[in-house]
Amino acid sequence: MEMKMILKLTVCAVIILLFVSTVTYPQKIETKDGIRLVHNEKDGKWGDKPQISLEYVKNIGDLEFEDENVLFYMPSDIAVDEKGNVYVMDSGNHRIQKFDPKGHFLASFGRQGQGPGEFQYPQSIDIDAEGNLYVSDSGNQKIQIIKPEGSLAEEIKMTEEAPGIIRVRFGQMIMGQGASVFSLGMGRMDQEEDLPKLIKILNMEAEVQKELCEQKNYKDFLVNRMGNRYHFAVDKESNIYVSFAYQNRIEKYSLEGRLLWMADRKLNYDVTSPKTKGERSGSGGRVSIRMPEMNRVSSGIAVDDKGRVWVVTLKRQLREDEQVQSNVMVSMTGGQRSMNFSVSGNTDERSTDAYQLEVYDPEGVLLGSIDIDKFVDGIHIEKDRVFLLDQMRGMQYYEYKIVEK
């Protein structure tokens, strides 16, 4: 009897060993120069059993409505305060629109102009612990701090460059590179040897404390400008997460600027080199720029309260009939610079199967993905709410609830 039991246990042990030896894990992890590198396969840890889903809640903004308070033009960012009120950066209309948690309009801050409390195509918005709004006013090259009731508290002028996306944490501002509309049209087109880092940590006087996130040098001015476009998000501990729009590259940094990990994943298309390098030409004071053609990888990144990293990733490249683009015209009159943005392409199309939300654990391991049927130009997560931006077609945010399974 004991011999039979031993044989059974031995057989079971062999079966278990065989099973373990044939399991294929969905990622390869290595360490190089002290950096954790995660190479994910297409299928994440969840496999065909995702542990979360999204439940549609509502739209914020609608081009079909007559109410001008919800008629956004090229919205660019969103923020949520402690009461659940939602602030939409309505960039093309040079204003901030405030809504209550149910989506009812409450107030509007700002208008087009160059004076205090006035904006010129503002780019991003964030809220500090006291409820103050930090507005990256790129067109006026300054950061404006707006009190909760809408009055101006402070202006921070940026002398060297326009401010980019900003996030406020623990008395510091985390800022991405500013809009490069003018740098494309002016200056030399030399190949750059030493590219600046992409993200800066500033104190409240806008003095640079640290810089982080290296650029990839494509050895071409315009390709460098396009190939290094990125999105970033900040978690509760002020760790910084970066996803590149045209590179298969996701990174996590500490607030001190240390690279903690770098992750990639298998894609259905190639991103190793641009299709075309682009061209800049001009005469008589007029400049024409044709940007490079490159395969886009992602269009946003966010972090939820559980530390999971959400990346908006393209499953395929958009077809010609799905594409839209923003156009900018810059003019100088009496020493004053002015900009006008417009949108061209198929803006009537609202749905597509090109996008998915990839979900990673805090260490860069792909957990799984969620298919979405919208065009997505940005993502923001607040508690259990996911906000997906359709910037140039529907010009609105879609709000979803995270459902844990």
VEXLOZA-674791 format. One line per 5 residues: number of its first residue (from 1); their letters; for each residue x, y, z of C-alpha. Coordinates in nm, 3 decimals. Example, Ala and Ser with C-alpha at 12.3 -4.5 7.8 and 13.67 -1.06 7.14 Angstrom:
// VEXLOZA-674791
1	AS	1.230 -0.450 0.780; 1.367 -0.106 0.714 $
//
This chain:
// VEXLOZA-674791
1	MEMKM	0.000 0.000 0.000; 0.280 0.239 0.092; 0.464 0.152 -0.231; 0.153 0.235 -0.438; 0.118 0.566 -0.255 $
6	ILKLT	0.483 0.653 -0.321; 0.442 0.567 -0.689; 0.131 0.785 -0.714; 0.308 1.077 -0.550; 0.609 1.031 -0.777 $
11	VCAVI	0.388 1.028 -1.088; 0.207 1.343 -0.966; 0.538 1.518 -0.901; 0.661 1.429 -1.251; 0.338 1.561 -1.406 $
16	ILLFV	0.369 1.887 -1.211; 0.731 1.929 -1.318; 0.640 1.864 -1.680; 0.357 2.117 -1.660; 0.576 2.384 -1.503 $
21	STVTY	0.851 2.325 -1.757; 0.609 2.375 -2.049; 0.447 2.697 -1.915; 0.541 2.996 -2.132; 0.541 3.324 -1.944 $
26	PQKIE	0.416 3.637 -2.124; 0.731 3.839 -2.070; 1.107 3.821 -2.049; 1.273 4.021 -1.772; 1.639 4.116 -1.765 $
31	TKDGI	1.862 4.373 -1.600; 2.100 4.591 -1.799; 2.318 4.863 -1.647; 2.109 4.832 -1.331; 1.780 4.896 -1.515 $
36	RLVHN	1.492 4.647 -1.513; 1.392 4.567 -1.873; 1.057 4.397 -1.940; 0.990 4.248 -2.283; 0.620 4.162 -2.297 $
41	EKDGK	0.452 3.928 -2.540; 0.114 4.018 -2.690; -0.086 3.822 -2.435; -0.055 3.944 -2.077; -0.087 3.757 -1.749 $
46	WGDKP	-0.467 3.763 -1.762; -0.478 3.576 -2.090; -0.837 3.545 -2.215; -0.977 3.616 -1.866; -0.937 3.991 -1.802 $
51	QISLE	-0.980 4.087 -1.436; -1.121 4.433 -1.506; -1.366 4.588 -1.751; -1.502 4.934 -1.829; -1.863 5.042 -1.779 $
56	YVKNI	-1.977 5.347 -1.978; -2.095 5.638 -1.760; -2.143 5.948 -1.980; -2.003 6.190 -2.235; -1.860 6.526 -2.131 $
61	GDLEF	-1.911 6.764 -2.423; -2.116 6.711 -2.736; -2.098 6.870 -3.081; -2.465 6.789 -3.140; -2.588 7.013 -2.856 $
66	EDENV	-2.674 7.380 -2.898; -2.548 7.471 -2.551; -2.218 7.649 -2.615; -2.094 7.550 -2.269; -2.050 7.189 -2.388 $
71	LFYMP	-1.932 7.275 -2.739; -1.559 7.217 -2.700; -1.299 7.291 -2.965; -0.987 7.074 -2.951; -1.002 6.999 -2.575 $
76	SDIAV	-0.660 6.900 -2.448; -0.673 6.800 -2.079; -0.898 6.726 -1.783; -0.874 6.745 -1.403; -1.099 6.632 -1.117 $
81	DEKGN	-1.113 6.794 -0.771; -1.179 6.627 -0.435; -1.556 6.682 -0.469; -1.564 6.508 -0.804; -1.608 6.827 -1.008 $
86	VYVMD	-1.458 6.799 -1.355; -1.253 7.071 -1.526; -1.206 7.044 -1.903; -0.927 7.237 -2.074; -1.117 7.365 -2.378 $
91	SGNHR	-0.800 7.472 -2.556; -0.942 7.588 -2.889; -1.191 7.813 -2.709; -0.921 7.943 -2.469; -1.117 7.855 -2.153 $
96	IQKFD	-1.175 7.604 -1.872; -1.522 7.450 -1.834; -1.627 7.323 -1.490; -1.891 7.048 -1.442; -2.033 6.877 -1.136 $
101	PKGHF	-1.993 6.498 -1.090; -2.318 6.435 -1.283; -2.201 6.641 -1.579; -2.401 6.959 -1.517; -2.225 7.278 -1.624 $
106	LASFG	-2.113 7.499 -1.332; -1.874 7.769 -1.450; -1.636 7.890 -1.720; -1.291 8.039 -1.652; -1.083 8.242 -1.897 $
111	RQGQG	-1.109 8.382 -2.247; -0.874 8.451 -2.536; -0.615 8.717 -2.468; -0.277 8.795 -2.319; -0.380 8.956 -1.991 $
116	PGEFQ	-0.423 8.806 -1.643; -0.671 8.519 -1.648; -0.671 8.515 -2.028; -0.538 8.225 -2.234; -0.390 8.157 -2.576 $
121	YPQSI	-0.442 7.791 -2.666; -0.372 7.662 -2.312; -0.233 7.310 -2.314; -0.292 7.144 -1.978; -0.446 7.175 -1.633 $
126	DIDAE	-0.390 7.024 -1.288; -0.520 7.080 -0.933; -0.318 7.109 -0.613; -0.422 7.001 -0.264; -0.592 7.338 -0.199 $
131	GNLYV	-0.802 7.318 -0.513; -0.603 7.575 -0.712; -0.589 7.522 -1.088; -0.248 7.522 -1.260; -0.288 7.616 -1.624 $
136	SDSGN	-0.012 7.564 -1.878; -0.080 7.864 -2.103; 0.153 7.772 -2.387; 0.050 8.050 -2.626; 0.128 8.317 -2.368 $
141	QKIQI	0.438 8.130 -2.245; 0.338 8.124 -1.880; 0.174 7.917 -1.608; -0.134 8.073 -1.450; -0.259 7.966 -1.107 $
146	IKPEG	-0.636 8.008 -1.073; -0.816 8.002 -0.737; -1.107 7.756 -0.694; -1.363 8.034 -0.749; -1.194 8.138 -1.076 $
151	SLAEE	-0.986 8.444 -0.987; -0.617 8.467 -1.075; -0.382 8.389 -0.787; -0.044 8.406 -0.961; 0.134 8.413 -1.296 $
156	IKMTE	0.464 8.236 -1.356; 0.633 8.356 -1.673; 0.848 8.108 -1.863; 1.133 8.303 -2.020; 1.320 8.028 -2.206 $
161	EAPGI	1.043 7.809 -2.349; 0.668 7.764 -2.350; 0.536 7.537 -2.073; 0.417 7.189 -2.167; 0.195 6.944 -1.983 $
166	IRVRF	0.222 7.011 -1.608; 0.137 6.803 -1.302; 0.163 6.938 -0.947; 0.284 6.714 -0.664; 0.415 6.795 -0.314 $
171	GQMIM	0.507 7.157 -0.390; 0.675 7.078 -0.721; 0.571 7.103 -1.084; 0.648 6.818 -1.321; 0.657 6.960 -1.672 $
176	GQGAS	0.692 6.810 -2.018; 0.842 6.986 -2.317; 0.642 7.280 -2.447; 0.481 7.311 -2.788; 0.746 7.322 -3.062 $
181	VFSLG	0.545 7.501 -3.332; 0.790 7.792 -3.357; 1.111 7.595 -3.314; 1.015 7.394 -3.622; 0.985 7.704 -3.832 $
186	MGRMD	1.294 7.883 -3.708; 1.656 7.808 -3.638; 1.902 7.564 -3.788; 1.821 7.216 -3.911; 2.151 7.060 -3.808 $
191	QEEDL	2.164 6.709 -3.674; 2.166 6.735 -3.298; 2.430 6.555 -3.095; 2.314 6.636 -2.743; 1.936 6.627 -2.717 $
196	PKLIK	1.785 6.777 -2.401; 1.595 6.558 -2.159; 1.220 6.556 -2.198; 1.079 6.614 -1.848; 1.171 6.875 -1.589 $
201	ILNME	1.102 6.897 -1.217; 1.041 7.261 -1.119; 0.992 7.437 -0.790; 0.706 7.685 -0.753; 0.924 7.963 -0.892 $
206	AEVQK	0.965 7.757 -1.212; 1.332 7.693 -1.138; 1.456 7.361 -1.275; 1.550 7.116 -0.999; 1.598 6.796 -1.202 $
211	ELCEQ	1.567 6.669 -1.558; 1.487 6.317 -1.673; 1.396 6.095 -1.970; 1.643 6.062 -2.254; 1.551 6.123 -2.617 $
216	KNYKD	1.635 5.882 -2.896; 1.861 6.049 -3.151; 1.743 5.972 -3.505; 2.017 6.201 -3.646; 1.753 6.417 -3.816 $
221	FLVNR	1.596 6.738 -3.686; 1.233 6.675 -3.783; 1.242 6.303 -3.705; 1.382 6.383 -3.360; 1.096 6.626 -3.302 $
226	MGNRY	0.830 6.376 -3.403; 0.987 6.047 -3.298; 1.035 6.165 -2.938; 0.678 6.285 -2.881; 0.544 6.131 -2.563 $
231	HFAVD	0.279 6.132 -2.291; 0.338 6.110 -1.918; 0.146 6.049 -1.597; 0.226 6.075 -1.225; 0.108 5.839 -0.950 $
236	KESNI	0.027 5.909 -0.583; 0.392 5.864 -0.481; 0.506 6.102 -0.758; 0.660 5.831 -0.972; 0.654 5.938 -1.336 $
241	YVSFA	0.541 5.712 -1.622; 0.621 5.786 -1.986; 0.481 5.629 -2.304; 0.623 5.728 -2.641; 0.390 5.802 -2.930 $
246	YQNRI	0.619 5.661 -3.200; 0.849 5.427 -3.007; 0.784 5.087 -2.850; 0.892 5.226 -2.513; 0.728 5.271 -2.172 $
251	EKYSL	0.932 5.394 -1.876; 0.894 5.457 -1.503; 1.101 5.713 -1.310; 1.124 5.814 -0.948; 1.071 6.181 -0.863 $
256	EGRLL	1.449 6.198 -0.809; 1.489 6.121 -1.180; 1.607 5.758 -1.152; 1.491 5.524 -1.428; 1.322 5.233 -1.248 $
261	WMADR	1.216 5.019 -1.542; 1.166 5.017 -1.916; 0.905 4.800 -2.092; 0.812 4.711 -2.448; 0.564 4.471 -2.609 $
266	KLNYD	0.501 4.288 -2.936; 0.333 4.511 -3.194; 0.155 4.437 -3.522; 0.363 4.694 -3.712; 0.719 4.819 -3.739 $
271	VTSPK	0.849 5.127 -3.557; 1.223 5.090 -3.605; 1.255 5.371 -3.861; 1.041 5.648 -4.015; 0.869 5.598 -4.350 $
276	TKGER	0.978 5.945 -4.461; 1.201 6.204 -4.295; 0.993 6.513 -4.364; 1.098 6.842 -4.512; 1.119 7.212 -4.425 $
281	SGSGG	1.132 7.476 -4.697; 1.050 7.842 -4.733; 1.105 8.173 -4.906; 1.009 8.533 -4.855; 0.955 8.490 -4.482 $
286	RVSIR	0.714 8.198 -4.527; 0.801 7.853 -4.398; 0.644 7.525 -4.506; 0.695 7.210 -4.299; 0.609 6.853 -4.393 $
291	MPEMN	0.654 6.632 -4.090; 0.794 6.278 -4.117; 0.566 5.980 -4.165; 0.597 5.733 -3.875; 0.386 5.453 -3.733 $
296	RVSSG	0.212 5.569 -3.416; 0.224 5.337 -3.114; 0.038 5.511 -2.830; -0.169 5.819 -2.755; -0.184 5.836 -2.376 $
301	IAVDD	-0.086 5.694 -2.038; -0.244 5.703 -1.690; -0.207 5.532 -1.352; -0.493 5.410 -1.132; -0.515 5.395 -0.752 $
306	KGRVW	-0.384 5.036 -0.751; -0.067 5.142 -0.929; -0.167 4.979 -1.257; -0.042 5.159 -1.566; -0.289 5.214 -1.852 $
311	VVTLK	-0.151 5.285 -2.200; -0.366 5.375 -2.502; -0.208 5.162 -2.778; -0.288 5.119 -3.145; -0.354 4.763 -3.260 $
316	RQLRE	-0.312 4.880 -3.618; -0.237 5.203 -3.801; -0.531 5.424 -3.893; -0.658 5.394 -4.247; -0.649 5.699 -4.472 $
321	DEQVQ	-1.024 5.749 -4.433; -0.986 5.752 -4.051; -0.712 6.012 -4.027; -0.743 6.372 -3.911; -0.481 6.633 -3.840 $
326	SNVMV	-0.448 6.971 -3.676; -0.314 7.263 -3.878; -0.154 7.576 -3.737; -0.109 7.918 -3.893; 0.124 8.168 -3.729 $
331	SMTGG	0.132 8.538 -3.818; 0.305 8.851 -3.689; 0.116 9.183 -3.685; 0.266 9.494 -3.529; 0.514 9.285 -3.337 $
336	QRSMN	0.235 9.067 -3.195; 0.234 8.695 -3.269; -0.094 8.516 -3.327; -0.187 8.152 -3.387; -0.486 7.981 -3.538 $
341	FSVSG	-0.553 7.608 -3.522; -0.786 7.412 -3.745; -0.873 7.047 -3.798; -0.887 6.867 -4.133; -0.966 6.512 -4.239 $
346	NTDER	-1.256 6.277 -4.173; -1.394 6.431 -3.854; -1.736 6.267 -3.901; -1.609 5.921 -3.807; -1.658 5.848 -3.437 $
351	STDAY	-1.582 5.475 -3.399; -1.292 5.248 -3.489; -1.138 4.914 -3.388; -0.781 5.045 -3.402; -0.730 5.118 -3.029 $
356	QLEVY	-0.697 4.920 -2.710; -0.614 4.996 -2.348; -0.314 4.798 -2.229; -0.292 4.748 -1.853; 0.047 4.689 -1.686 $
361	DPEGV	0.134 4.612 -1.325; 0.349 4.863 -1.130; 0.665 4.680 -1.242; 0.599 4.697 -1.618; 0.451 4.350 -1.673 $
366	LLGSI	0.160 4.344 -1.917; -0.153 4.217 -1.745; -0.391 4.236 -2.040; -0.579 4.466 -2.272; -0.929 4.605 -2.319 $
371	DIDKF	-1.065 4.676 -2.666; -1.231 5.013 -2.718; -1.437 5.135 -3.012; -1.346 5.506 -2.998; -1.071 5.727 -3.134 $
376	VDGIH	-0.858 5.814 -2.829; -0.615 6.106 -2.805; -0.557 6.099 -2.428; -0.647 5.926 -2.102; -0.696 6.040 -1.742 $
381	IEKDR	-0.783 5.823 -1.440; -0.929 5.952 -1.115; -1.012 5.688 -0.852; -1.236 5.437 -1.033; -1.312 5.666 -1.327 $
386	VFLLD	-1.143 5.656 -1.668; -1.171 5.957 -1.899; -1.087 5.902 -2.267; -1.034 6.205 -2.491; -1.155 6.234 -2.849 $
391	QMRGM	-0.985 6.564 -2.929; -1.045 6.628 -3.298; -1.353 6.429 -3.401; -1.621 6.426 -3.132; -1.423 6.685 -2.931 $
396	QYYEY	-1.536 6.537 -2.601; -1.444 6.309 -2.311; -1.595 5.965 -2.258; -1.624 5.870 -1.891; -1.612 5.503 -1.780 $
401	KIVEK	-1.613 5.321 -1.447; -1.349 5.057 -1.371; -1.522 4.731 -1.277; -1.309 4.479 -1.087; -1.396 4.116 -1.160 $
//
